[in-house]
Amino acid sequence: MSAAIATKEDFDKFQRTIVKMLKEVNNSTQKEWLTKEECLSLYGIKDRTLTELRQTRKVVFSKVGNTCIYKHDSIIELIEENKIEAMSH
């Protein structure tokens, strides 16, 4: 297994990204349903990935006309189910 070395700039960029994501999540945690745009922004997934998750019924959604909204808890549950634990040393 090869090791990667992160620079201070890499860490700073990562930290800014995490802070931004936490702020966005905190702003939307009260929402039970998310729009496509909110899902993409909050979780950094691609439009095609979200479409595939919907088509394979891996996330709960509702469709009114041509607009889909996604159950927030369902997205979080999917992320939790697919998390990969860190290796302990």
Helices and strands as residue ranges (DSSP letters): H 8-28, E 33-35, H 36-43, H 47-55, E 61-64, E 67-71, H 72-81
